[in-house]
Amino acid sequence: MNYKDLVIKAITYIEDHLTDERLSTKVMEAAGYSQYHFHRIFLSVTRNSVSEYIRKRRLTQAAYDLFYSNQRIIDIAILYRFESQESFARAFGKMFSISPGQFRKQRDMKDTLFRAMEKLPLDEVGLQHLSKSVSLVPAIVCLNKMHLVGMSIPGVNSDEVGKLWRSFRQRLFEIERKPDTEDIFYAVIELTGRQWEVTYIACVEVASEESVVPLGMVAKLLPVVTYAVFTHKGTLSRLNDTFQYIYEIWLPQSGSIRTNWPEFVRYDHRYLGPMNEDSVLDIYIPVGSPY
């Protein structure tokens, strides 16, 4: 058995026993390797320690239970092996930047930044994507002001996003675009200020801040900001794997913090469509020093 197959077997065991006591120890015993050796294998393949992977999966499942059930928060905390409601709330807030109680009050879980930060179980395709289709070390760039015009919707529902882009492309002729940017498009994701809900804007860069904003469209100014830029290769269905790497692995280890400016995706001539395995796009995450 190669290392990737071993990790897939371990992940399957974790999913089947997510609420068990001493799960980290049990999964290592089930793998048949020494604790030290198995930990090194798991870390090298998933870029998470065994205990960290289990913690993130438990918190994600707890989030589902918060949203879809009426169980008390304390009961959910105990089910997923947290010592108290307080320790659960601290871990939940650290991972999702929102308290369990606030998360439960959301109107539509799929239309929040939770989708970028939930920990889905890794599969063989996800492991392959992580090892070959993500720029693990980002470029750090500072961009000048950008004046954007586009169309927006609340949330990031994939069906609605697809409809938005089709409608927007039909109206591109109404926009005075910046010269030499005909092949460049942006998807800006911004917190609305209401709980954890987001706005999604399909947009292009315009000639100046005085450019006319067509009826039914919105203008967006991005100021001078420093970004960590990651390259994603593959279909859009694997985009969440890239965001998980950014938020779960790279950002906590980078020494940087995510600032409050919007993040965005940049599409250019390398983007060949949502289902094309050879599509390439860039993800811009606003970052800064914690000091």
Backbone as numpy.savetxt, mean C-alpha at the origin, in Angstrom:
# Nx Ny Nz CAx CAy CAz Cx Cy Cz
13.17 -29.76 -1.17 12.33 -28.57 -1.17 13.21 -27.32 -1.17
12.96 -26.39 -2.13 13.75 -25.16 -2.12 13.19 -24.19 -1.09
13.92 -23.10 -0.88 13.54 -22.18 0.20 12.17 -21.53 -0.04
11.86 -21.19 -1.29 10.57 -20.57 -1.56 9.42 -21.51 -1.24
9.56 -22.79 -1.61 8.53 -23.78 -1.29 8.39 -23.95 0.21
9.52 -23.91 0.92 9.49 -24.03 2.38 8.71 -22.87 3.00
8.94 -21.66 2.49 8.25 -20.49 3.03 6.76 -20.53 2.71
6.40 -20.97 1.50 4.99 -21.10 1.15 4.31 -22.10 2.09
4.98 -23.21 2.39 4.45 -24.20 3.33 4.26 -23.58 4.71
5.23 -22.78 5.14 5.13 -22.13 6.45 3.99 -21.13 6.48
3.82 -20.36 5.41 2.75 -19.37 5.35 1.39 -20.06 5.39
1.27 -21.19 4.69 0.03 -21.95 4.73 -0.28 -22.42 6.15
0.75 -22.87 6.86 0.57 -23.29 8.25 0.12 -22.11 9.11
0.73 -20.95 8.90 0.36 -19.76 9.67 -1.10 -19.41 9.44
-1.54 -19.45 8.18 -2.94 -19.10 7.87 -3.92 -20.06 8.52
-3.54 -21.33 8.63 -4.43 -22.33 9.22 -4.44 -22.29 10.74
-3.46 -21.59 11.36 -3.34 -21.59 12.82 -3.13 -20.17 13.36
-3.74 -19.18 12.72 -3.42 -17.79 13.01 -3.72 -17.39 14.45
-4.67 -18.02 15.08 -5.02 -17.64 16.45 -4.40 -18.57 17.50
-3.51 -19.47 17.07 -2.89 -20.40 18.02 -1.90 -19.69 18.95
-1.74 -20.24 20.14 -0.66 -19.80 21.02 0.68 -20.29 20.47
1.75 -19.58 20.80 3.13 -19.96 20.45 3.26 -20.29 18.96
2.60 -19.50 18.11 2.57 -19.83 16.69 3.95 -19.73 16.06
4.76 -18.75 16.47 6.10 -18.63 15.89 6.91 -19.90 16.09
6.85 -20.46 17.29 7.58 -21.69 17.59 7.01 -22.87 16.83
5.68 -22.96 16.78 5.03 -24.09 16.12 5.33 -24.13 14.63
5.35 -22.99 13.98 5.59 -22.99 12.54 7.03 -23.38 12.24
7.95 -23.00 13.10 9.34 -23.42 12.92 9.49 -24.92 13.12
8.79 -25.45 14.12 8.85 -26.89 14.37 8.24 -27.66 13.20
7.14 -27.13 12.64 6.48 -27.79 11.50 7.37 -27.78 10.27
8.22 -26.77 10.14 9.11 -26.67 8.98 10.25 -27.67 9.06
10.59 -28.13 10.26 11.64 -29.13 10.41 13.05 -28.58 10.37
13.20 -27.28 10.61 14.53 -26.66 10.63 14.79 -26.09 12.02
16.04 -25.83 12.32 16.35 -25.17 13.58 15.76 -23.76 13.55
15.49 -23.23 14.74 14.88 -21.91 14.84 15.73 -20.85 14.14
17.03 -20.89 14.37 17.92 -19.89 13.78 17.92 -19.99 12.26
18.06 -21.21 11.74 18.16 -21.40 10.30 16.84 -21.03 9.61
15.72 -21.47 10.20 14.43 -21.16 9.58 14.17 -19.66 9.58
14.51 -19.00 10.68 14.31 -17.55 10.74 15.08 -16.85 9.62
16.32 -17.26 9.37 17.12 -16.63 8.32 16.50 -16.88 6.94
16.00 -18.09 6.71 15.36 -18.40 5.44 14.12 -17.54 5.24
13.25 -17.52 6.24 11.98 -16.79 6.14 12.24 -15.30 5.93
13.18 -14.75 6.65 13.50 -13.33 6.53 14.05 -12.99 5.16
14.91 -13.83 4.62 15.53 -13.55 3.33 14.51 -13.61 2.19
13.50 -14.48 2.32 12.52 -14.64 1.25 11.39 -13.62 1.35
10.87 -13.39 2.56 9.70 -12.51 2.72 10.06 -11.10 3.15
11.30 -10.90 3.61 11.77 -9.61 4.15 11.01 -9.22 5.41
10.43 -10.22 6.08 9.81 -10.07 7.40 10.31 -11.21 8.28
10.49 -10.94 9.56 10.74 -12.04 10.48 9.45 -12.84 10.63
9.55 -14.06 11.14 8.37 -14.90 11.32 7.38 -14.21 12.26
7.87 -13.72 13.39 6.98 -13.09 14.37 6.35 -11.82 13.81
7.11 -11.05 13.03 6.57 -9.82 12.45 5.50 -10.14 11.41
5.74 -11.16 10.61 4.75 -11.56 9.61 3.45 -11.99 10.30
3.57 -12.80 11.34 2.39 -13.26 12.07 1.65 -12.07 12.69
2.39 -11.14 13.28 1.75 -9.98 13.92 0.96 -9.16 12.89
1.53 -8.94 11.73 0.84 -8.14 10.71 -0.38 -8.87 10.17
-0.28 -10.19 10.00 -1.44 -10.95 9.53 -2.54 -10.94 10.59
-2.18 -11.07 11.85 -3.18 -11.04 12.91 -3.87 -9.68 12.98
-3.10 -8.61 12.84 -3.70 -7.27 12.88 -4.62 -7.04 11.70
-4.26 -7.54 10.53 -5.13 -7.40 9.36 -6.43 -8.17 9.56
-6.33 -9.40 10.05 -7.54 -10.18 10.30 -8.39 -9.54 11.39
-7.73 -8.96 12.38 -8.46 -8.24 13.43 -9.21 -7.05 12.85
-8.60 -6.37 11.88 -9.26 -5.24 11.22 -10.53 -5.71 10.51
-10.45 -6.85 9.82 -11.64 -7.38 9.17 -12.74 -7.67 10.19
-12.35 -8.27 11.32 -13.33 -8.58 12.36 -13.95 -7.31 12.95
-13.14 -6.28 13.12 -13.66 -5.01 13.61 -14.73 -4.45 12.68
-14.46 -4.55 11.39 -15.35 -3.93 10.41 -16.60 -4.78 10.14
-16.42 -6.10 10.07 -17.51 -6.96 9.61 -18.26 -7.68 10.72
-17.83 -7.55 11.99 -18.51 -8.25 13.07 -18.85 -7.27 14.19
-19.64 -7.75 15.12 -20.01 -6.95 16.29 -19.26 -7.38 17.54
-18.20 -8.17 17.38 -17.43 -8.61 18.54 -16.84 -7.40 19.27
-16.73 -7.51 20.57 -16.10 -6.46 21.35 -14.62 -6.38 21.01
-14.07 -5.17 21.11 -12.65 -4.98 20.79 -11.78 -5.86 21.68
-12.11 -5.97 22.95 -11.31 -6.78 23.87 -11.33 -8.25 23.45
-12.48 -8.75 22.95 -12.57 -10.14 22.52 -11.73 -10.39 21.28
-11.72 -9.42 20.36 -10.89 -9.54 19.16 -9.41 -9.52 19.55
-9.06 -8.65 20.49 -7.68 -8.56 20.94 -7.20 -9.90 21.52
-8.02 -10.51 22.36 -7.65 -11.78 22.99 -7.58 -12.89 21.94
-8.52 -12.91 20.99 -8.55 -13.94 19.95 -7.23 -13.96 19.18
-6.68 -12.76 18.91 -5.45 -12.68 18.11 -4.19 -12.55 18.99
-4.32 -13.02 20.23 -3.19 -13.25 21.13 -2.49 -11.98 21.59
-3.26 -10.90 21.78 -2.71 -9.71 22.42 -3.03 -9.78 23.91
-2.12 -9.30 24.73 -2.25 -9.46 26.17 -3.39 -8.63 26.75
-3.71 -7.52 26.10 -4.76 -6.64 26.60 -5.31 -5.81 25.47
-6.43 -5.15 25.72 -6.99 -4.24 24.72 -6.04 -3.08 24.45
-5.32 -2.66 25.48 -4.38 -1.54 25.33 -3.21 -1.91 24.42
-2.64 -3.11 24.62 -1.53 -3.52 23.77 -1.99 -3.74 22.33
-3.21 -4.24 22.16 -3.78 -4.40 20.82 -3.95 -3.03 20.15
-4.49 -2.07 20.90 -4.72 -0.74 20.34 -3.40 -0.07 19.93
-2.35 -0.27 20.73 -1.04 0.31 20.39 -0.50 -0.30 19.10
-0.57 -1.63 19.00 -0.06 -2.31 17.81 -0.90 -1.95 16.58
-2.20 -1.88 16.74 -3.10 -1.55 15.64 -2.83 -0.12 15.15
-2.69 0.80 16.10 -2.41 2.19 15.73 -1.07 2.36 15.06
-0.08 1.59 15.50 1.25 1.69 14.90 1.23 1.20 13.46
0.47 0.15 13.19 0.44 -0.41 11.84 -0.47 0.38 10.90
-1.63 0.81 11.39 -2.63 1.40 10.51 -2.86 2.90 10.73
-2.18 3.50 11.70 -2.30 4.94 11.97 -3.73 5.36 12.30
-4.46 4.49 12.95 -5.83 4.77 13.35 -6.15 3.82 14.51
-7.01 4.22 15.42 -7.35 3.36 16.54 -8.37 2.31 16.11
-8.45 1.18 16.82 -9.46 0.17 16.48 -10.88 0.74 16.49
-11.18 1.59 17.46 -12.51 2.17 17.54 -12.82 3.07 16.35
-11.85 3.89 15.95 -12.05 4.75 14.79 -12.18 3.94 13.51
-11.37 2.89 13.41 -11.44 2.04 12.22 -12.82 1.41 12.08
-13.39 0.97 13.19 -14.71 0.33 13.16 -15.79 1.28 12.65
-15.61 2.59 12.81 -16.62 3.57 12.41 -16.57 3.93 10.92
-15.57 3.42 10.20 -15.46 3.76 8.78 -16.66 3.26 8.02
-17.04 4.02 7.00 -18.22 3.64 6.21 -17.90 2.58 5.17
-16.69 2.62 4.61 -16.35 1.68 3.54 -14.87 1.37 3.62
-14.53 0.22 4.16 -13.13 -0.12 4.41 -12.30 -0.13 3.14
-12.88 -0.55 2.01 -12.10 -0.69 0.79 -11.68 0.65 0.20
-12.29 1.74 0.63 -11.98 3.05 0.07 -11.09 3.88 0.97
-10.25 3.23 1.75 -9.33 3.93 2.64 -7.91 3.45 2.40
-6.94 4.13 3.03 -5.55 3.73 2.91 -5.26 2.38 3.56
-6.23 1.81 4.26 -6.06 0.46 4.80 -5.63 -0.51 3.71
-6.15 -0.32 2.50 -5.84 -1.24 1.40 -4.35 -1.22 1.03
-3.69 -0.11 1.32 -2.26 -0.04 1.01 -1.41 -0.60 2.14
-2.02 -0.79 3.33 -1.22 -1.15 4.49 -1.61 -2.50 5.11
-2.72 -3.09 4.64 -3.09 -4.41 5.17 -2.03 -5.43 4.76
-1.89 -6.45 5.54 -0.91 -7.51 5.26 -1.65 -8.72 4.71
-1.66 -8.87 3.39 -2.27 -10.04 2.78 -1.30 -11.22 2.86
-1.82 -12.45 2.91 -0.91 -13.60 2.96 -0.11 -13.69 1.67
1.19 -13.86 1.79 2.03 -13.99 0.61 1.78 -15.32 -0.09
1.80 -15.30 -1.43 1.73 -16.53 -2.20 2.95 -16.59 -3.11
3.02 -17.61 -3.94 4.20 -17.77 -4.79 4.38 -16.60 -5.73
3.27 -16.11 -6.29 3.36 -14.97 -7.21 3.81 -13.72 -6.46
3.31 -13.55 -5.24 3.71 -12.39 -4.44 5.18 -12.42 -4.08
5.69 -13.59 -3.75 7.11 -13.71 -3.44 7.97 -13.43 -4.68
7.52 -13.92 -5.83 8.23 -13.66 -7.08 8.24 -12.18 -7.39
7.10 -11.52 -7.18 7.00 -10.08 -7.43 7.94 -9.31 -6.51
7.96 -9.70 -5.25 8.80 -9.00 -4.28 10.28 -9.11 -4.63
10.68 -10.27 -5.16 12.10 -10.48 -5.43 12.55 -9.91 -6.76
11.62 -9.75 -7.72 12.05 -9.36 -9.07 11.39 -8.12 -9.64
10.27 -7.67 -9.11 9.48 -6.63 -9.78 9.30 -5.35 -8.97
10.06 -5.20 -7.90 10.00 -3.98 -7.09 11.42 -3.45 -6.93
11.58 -2.13 -7.10 12.88 -1.54 -6.80 13.00 -1.43 -5.30
13.77 -2.32 -4.67 13.80 -2.42 -3.22 14.46 -1.20 -2.58
15.38 -0.57 -3.28 16.01 0.66 -2.78 15.53 1.82 -3.65
14.73 2.73 -3.12 14.16 3.79 -3.96 15.16 4.89 -4.28
14.85 5.62 -5.33 15.56 6.87 -5.60 14.93 7.95 -4.72
15.73 8.82 -4.15 15.22 9.94 -3.36 15.35 11.20 -4.21
14.22 11.83 -4.53 14.23 12.99 -5.41 13.42 14.12 -4.80
13.79 15.33 -5.14 13.01 16.51 -4.74 12.42 17.11 -6.01
11.10 17.18 -6.08 10.43 17.70 -7.26 10.00 19.14 -7.06
10.05 19.92 -8.12 9.53 21.27 -8.10 8.00 21.24 -8.05
7.41 22.41 -7.93 5.95 22.49 -7.92 5.36 21.84 -9.17
4.24 21.17 -8.98 3.53 20.58 -10.11 2.08 21.05 -10.09
1.63 21.58 -11.22 0.24 22.01 -11.36 -0.50 20.95 -12.17
-1.48 20.32 -11.54 -2.19 19.20 -12.15 -3.67 19.53 -12.31
-4.28 18.96 -13.33 -5.72 19.09 -13.53 -6.25 17.71 -13.89
-7.39 17.36 -13.30 -7.95 16.05 -13.59 -9.34 15.87 -13.03
-9.73 14.62 -12.91 -11.05 14.26 -12.40 -10.86 13.35 -11.18
-11.75 13.48 -10.21 -11.56 12.78 -8.94 -12.80 11.98 -8.55
-12.54 10.97 -7.71 -13.60 10.18 -7.09 -13.21 9.92 -5.65
-14.18 9.67 -4.77 -13.82 9.25 -3.40 -13.43 7.79 -3.41
-12.34 7.45 -2.71 -11.94 6.07 -2.55 -11.10 5.54 -3.69
-10.74 4.27 -3.57 -9.86 3.64 -4.55 -10.45 2.32 -5.04
-11.77 2.26 -5.14 -12.42 1.06 -5.67 -11.99 0.85 -7.11
-11.50 -0.35 -7.44 -10.90 -0.59 -8.74 -11.87 -0.38 -9.89
-13.14 -0.78 -9.73 -14.11 -0.59 -10.80 -14.35 0.89 -11.06
-14.49 1.66 -9.99 -14.74 3.09 -10.14 -13.51 3.81 -10.70
-12.32 3.36 -10.31 -11.08 3.95 -10.84 -11.00 3.73 -12.35
-11.35 2.53 -12.80 -11.35 2.24 -14.24 -12.30 3.13 -15.00
-13.51 3.33 -14.46 -14.49 4.21 -15.11 -13.98 5.65 -15.16
-13.32 6.06 -14.06 -12.79 7.43 -14.00 -11.78 7.66 -15.12
-10.84 6.73 -15.29 -9.81 6.90 -16.32 -10.42 6.91 -17.72
-11.42 6.09 -17.97 -12.06 6.10 -19.28 -12.74 7.43 -19.56
-13.42 7.97 -18.56 -14.07 9.27 -18.71 -13.06 10.39 -18.88
-11.98 10.32 -18.10 -10.97 11.37 -18.15 -10.27 11.41 -19.51
-9.91 10.26 -20.04 -9.21 10.23 -21.33 -10.07 10.80 -22.45
-11.37 10.65 -22.34 -12.26 11.19 -23.36 -12.29 12.72 -23.34
-11.84 13.31 -22.24 -11.91 14.78 -22.11 -10.53 15.44 -22.10
-9.49 14.70 -22.43 -8.14 15.26 -22.40 -7.98 16.46 -23.31
-8.73 16.47 -24.41 -8.60 17.57 -25.37 -8.99 18.92 -24.77
-9.71 18.91 -23.64 -10.15 20.16 -23.01 -9.06 20.80 -22.15
-7.96 20.09 -21.92 -6.95 20.55 -20.97 -5.74 21.11 -21.72
-5.25 22.25 -21.26 -4.03 22.85 -21.81 -2.83 22.20 -21.10
-2.31 21.13 -21.69 -1.27 20.35 -21.03 0.09 21.01 -21.16
0.95 20.71 -20.21 2.33 21.19 -20.26 3.02 20.59 -21.47
3.78 21.38 -22.22 4.46 20.85 -23.42 5.33 19.64 -23.10
5.37 18.71 -24.05 6.22 17.52 -23.98 5.86 16.56 -22.84
4.59 16.59 -22.42 4.15 15.65 -21.38 2.97 14.80 -21.86
2.81 14.67 -23.17 1.64 14.00 -23.73 1.53 12.54 -23.30
2.66 11.91 -23.01 2.65 10.49 -22.64 2.65 10.26 -21.13
2.51 11.33 -20.34 2.64 11.22 -18.89 1.31 11.49 -18.20
0.91 10.58 -17.31 -0.32 10.70 -16.54 0.00 10.45 -15.06
-0.86 10.98 -14.19 -0.66 10.83 -12.75 -1.93 10.34 -12.08
-1.76 9.52 -11.06 -2.85 9.13 -10.17 -2.46 9.61 -8.77
-3.15 10.62 -8.27 -2.83 11.21 -6.97 -3.80 10.66 -5.93
-3.25 10.20 -4.82 -4.05 9.65 -3.72 -3.85 10.53 -2.50
-4.95 11.08 -2.00 -4.86 12.09 -0.93 -5.89 11.82 0.15
-5.47 11.91 1.39 -6.42 11.81 2.51 -7.40 12.96 2.48
-8.67 12.66 2.76 -9.70 13.70 2.73 -9.76 14.50 4.03
-9.22 13.93 5.12 -9.35 14.56 6.43 -10.49 13.97 7.22
-11.31 13.13 6.59 -12.40 12.43 7.29 -11.95 11.00 7.57
-11.66 10.74 8.86 -11.16 9.43 9.27 -9.98 9.05 8.39
-10.11 7.96 7.65 -8.97 7.50 6.84 -9.34 7.41 5.37
-10.39 8.14 4.99 -10.87 8.07 3.62 -9.94 8.84 2.69
-9.93 8.44 1.42 -9.03 9.05 0.46 -9.79 9.53 -0.78
-9.16 10.45 -1.50 -9.63 10.88 -2.81 -8.62 10.42 -3.84
-9.11 9.93 -4.95 -8.26 9.47 -6.06 -8.46 10.45 -7.22
-7.36 10.99 -7.75 -7.43 11.95 -8.84 -6.65 11.42 -10.04
-7.32 11.25 -11.17 -6.66 10.94 -12.44 -6.36 12.28 -13.10
-5.08 12.54 -13.39 -4.74 13.90 -13.81 -3.51 13.95 -14.70
-3.28 15.14 -15.25 -2.11 15.42 -16.07 -1.54 16.77 -15.64
-0.30 17.02 -16.03 0.34 18.29 -15.69 -0.07 19.35 -16.71
-0.36 20.56 -16.21 -0.80 21.65 -17.09 0.29 22.70 -17.22
0.08 23.60 -18.17 1.12 24.56 -18.52 1.46 25.50 -17.38
0.46 25.94 -16.63 0.71 26.89 -15.54 -0.47 26.88 -14.58
-0.30 27.58 -13.46 -1.39 27.65 -12.48 -2.56 28.47 -12.99
-2.34 29.25 -14.07 -3.43 30.03 -14.66 -4.24 29.22 -15.67
-3.83 27.99 -15.96 -4.54 27.18 -16.94 -6.00 26.98 -16.53
-6.87 27.03 -17.51 -8.31 26.89 -17.25 -8.61 25.46 -16.79
-9.45 25.36 -15.76 -9.89 24.06 -15.26 -11.26 23.76 -15.87
-11.36 22.78 -16.75 -12.66 22.48 -17.38 -13.73 22.14 -16.36
-14.97 22.36 -16.75 -16.11 22.10 -15.88 -16.12 20.64 -15.44
-16.29 20.42 -14.15 -16.34 19.08 -13.61 -14.99 18.49 -13.26
-13.92 19.26 -13.51 -12.59 18.80 -13.15 -12.07 19.56 -11.94
-10.91 19.13 -11.43 -10.31 19.76 -10.26 -8.86 20.11 -10.56
-8.36 21.14 -9.88 -6.94 21.51 -9.97 -6.25 21.07 -8.70
-5.00 20.62 -8.84 -4.23 20.19 -7.69 -2.82 20.71 -7.80
-2.36 21.40 -6.76 -0.99 21.89 -6.70 -0.19 21.00 -5.76
0.88 20.41 -6.27 1.83 19.69 -5.42 3.03 20.59 -5.20
3.34 20.97 -3.97 4.46 21.89 -3.72 5.81 21.20 -3.88
6.88 21.91 -3.59 8.21 21.31 -3.61 8.28 20.27 -2.49
8.49 19.01 -2.85 8.43 17.91 -1.90 9.52 16.90 -2.23
10.06 16.26 -1.20 11.00 15.16 -1.38 10.23 13.83 -1.38
10.55 12.99 -2.35 9.86 11.71 -2.51 10.85 10.55 -2.54
10.40 9.41 -2.02 11.06 8.14 -2.29 10.33 7.53 -3.48
11.08 7.22 -4.54 10.47 6.77 -5.79 10.76 5.28 -6.00
9.70 4.49 -6.07 9.81 3.05 -6.28 9.29 2.69 -7.67
9.93 1.76 -8.30 9.49 1.27 -9.60 8.77 -0.06 -9.43
7.57 -0.14 -10.02 6.76 -1.36 -9.99 6.67 -1.90 -11.40
6.96 -3.20 -11.54 6.81 -3.86 -12.84 5.79 -4.98 -12.72
4.86 -5.03 -13.67 3.87 -6.09 -13.67 2.47 -5.54 -13.77
1.49 -6.40 -13.53 0.10 -6.00 -13.63 -0.31 -5.14 -12.43
-1.40 -4.41 -12.60 -1.89 -3.60 -11.48 -2.43 -4.47 -10.35
-2.75 -5.73 -10.66 -3.26 -6.62 -9.61 -2.20 -6.89 -8.54
-0.91 -6.69 -8.86 0.16 -6.89 -7.89 0.62 -5.58 -7.26
-0.05 -4.48 -7.58 0.39 -3.18 -7.06 0.33 -3.13 -5.54
-0.66 -3.82 -4.97 -0.77 -3.82 -3.52 0.43 -4.49 -2.86
1.04 -5.47 -3.55 2.25 -6.11 -3.02 3.38 -5.09 -2.90
3.48 -4.21 -3.89 4.52 -3.18 -3.86 4.26 -2.19 -2.73
3.00 -1.77 -2.57 2.68 -0.84 -1.49 2.94 -1.50 -0.13
2.65 -2.78 -0.02 2.93 -3.47 1.24 4.42 -3.44 1.54
5.25 -3.69 0.54 6.70 -3.64 0.77 7.11 -2.23 1.22
6.58 -1.21 0.56 6.96 0.17 0.89 6.60 0.50 2.34
5.35 0.23 2.72 4.87 0.66 4.03 5.25 -0.29 5.16
5.36 -1.57 4.87 5.61 -2.53 5.94 7.10 -2.80 6.17
7.88 -2.71 5.11 9.28 -3.11 5.21 10.22 -1.93 5.04
10.12 -1.26 3.89 11.10 -0.20 3.62 10.94 0.98 4.57
9.74 1.51 4.72 9.56 2.74 5.50 9.97 2.57 6.96
9.54 1.51 7.66 9.97 1.37 9.06 11.49 1.23 9.22
12.16 0.67 8.20 13.60 0.44 8.30 14.43 1.58 7.73
13.78 2.55 7.08 14.51 3.57 6.33 15.03 4.71 7.19
14.43 4.92 8.35 14.78 6.09 9.14 14.04 7.33 8.70
13.17 7.19 7.69 12.36 8.32 7.20 10.94 8.20 7.75
10.18 9.26 7.59 8.76 9.22 7.89 7.99 9.65 6.65
6.77 9.17 6.53 5.92 9.63 5.45 5.32 10.96 5.84
5.53 11.99 5.04 4.97 13.30 5.34 3.52 13.36 4.87
2.85 14.48 5.13 1.40 14.54 4.91 0.99 14.97 3.51
1.94 15.10 2.59 1.58 15.44 1.21 1.02 14.21 0.51
0.27 14.41 -0.57 -0.27 13.25 -1.30 0.84 12.40 -1.91
0.57 11.12 -2.06 1.45 10.26 -2.83 0.84 10.13 -4.23
1.66 9.73 -5.20 1.10 9.58 -6.53 1.84 8.53 -7.33
1.15 8.05 -8.36 1.73 7.11 -9.32 1.92 7.86 -10.63
3.08 7.66 -11.26 3.38 8.30 -12.54 3.42 7.24 -13.64
2.59 7.45 -14.65 2.53 6.56 -15.80 3.16 7.25 -17.01
4.03 6.55 -17.72 4.60 7.10 -18.94 4.60 6.03 -20.03
5.47 6.16 -21.03 5.47 5.24 -22.16 5.77 3.79 -21.76
6.33 3.58 -20.58 6.65 2.22 -20.12 5.41 1.47 -19.64
4.34 2.21 -19.38 3.11 1.59 -18.89 2.32 1.05 -20.09
2.12 -0.27 -20.13 1.54 -0.93 -21.30 0.12 -1.43 -21.07
-0.47 -1.06 -19.95 -1.83 -1.47 -19.64 -1.91 -2.22 -18.34
-3.12 -2.27 -17.73 -3.26 -2.83 -16.38 -2.99 -4.32 -16.28
-3.14 -5.07 -17.37 -2.97 -6.52 -17.31 -1.66 -7.00 -17.93
-0.80 -6.05 -18.35 0.44 -6.42 -19.03 1.55 -6.68 -18.02
2.16 -7.86 -18.08 3.22 -8.24 -17.15 4.47 -7.37 -17.32
4.60 -6.72 -18.47 5.78 -5.88 -18.73 5.54 -4.41 -18.44
4.38 -4.06 -17.94 4.10 -2.67 -17.59 5.02 -2.20 -16.47
5.46 -0.95 -16.58 6.32 -0.34 -15.56 5.74 1.02 -15.19
5.69 1.30 -13.90 5.24 2.60 -13.42 6.05 2.98 -12.19
5.97 4.24 -11.81 6.73 4.74 -10.65 5.78 5.24 -9.57
6.11 4.91 -8.33 5.31 5.31 -7.17 6.11 6.33 -6.37
5.52 7.47 -6.09 6.19 8.56 -5.37 5.57 8.69 -3.97
6.38 8.40 -2.95 5.94 8.46 -1.56 6.62 9.69 -0.91
5.86 10.66 -0.41 6.48 11.85 0.22 7.13 11.48 1.55
8.42 11.81 1.69 9.15 11.41 2.89 9.95 12.58 3.44
10.31 12.45 4.70 11.14 13.44 5.34 11.85 12.85 6.54
12.67 13.64 7.18 13.39 13.21 8.37 12.48 13.28 9.57
12.60 12.35 10.53 11.76 12.42 11.73 12.19 13.51 12.68
13.33 14.18 12.39 13.84 15.18 13.33 13.69 16.59 12.75
